[in-house]
Amino acid sequence: MTDAPLLTDQAAFDRALDALLEGDARLGALVTVAGRPALRRRPPGFAGLCAVVVAQQLSVAAARTISQRLEAELGGAPTPDGLLAAAPSALRRAGLSAPKIRTLTGIARRIASGEVDLELAQRLPADEAASYLTRLPGIGLWSADLYLLFCLGRADAFPHGDLALQVAAGEAFGLPGRASAEGLKAIAEDWRPARGVAAHLLWAYYGARRARIGTPA
């Protein structure tokens, strides 16, 4: 593969996964354990970025509940103007913590002012786009890569700082412990331009391994 595929739907993801498996025979063993993963998608734009922030340090179930409550309080999907117009009490009722309220309002202000353009992030290469998004408050490279992967379907986005990915890589490739962030980043170079597809597979492998030994994923 030379051009990064866009993960528009499950069929596109499956094609990218087939090409990835053909290019790295080691990954077949992960599919044997975890099966073929499903594509994770969230809405693009500000609404998707809000979902990424809400999910920081929360379980999937808790994040989903808060995101649903936030939509109810705002009367629809979050927009920069809608969030800035909302009363702090409404955001608290949705379940947002004070730090996340500050983060989301800060993001909304910078997007509304044009300081950061989410459409530009769609046009930049994955690594450049992730770096660009870190101009937003509360958005580090991990959150930026998740936005690129889940919201924009950017197949080459790869959150190498993700702990589950590091643990999964350590287990999958026989390392003495979990991979370091930089070590995982180096390993993932072999998977360009579909590092994000490999991330889906590693997450699935991580969950399957935990399910087998009876520990939380």
Order of alpha helices (4+ residues) and beta strands (2+ residues): alpha-alpha-alpha-alpha-alpha-alpha-alpha-alpha-alpha-alpha-alpha-alpha-alpha
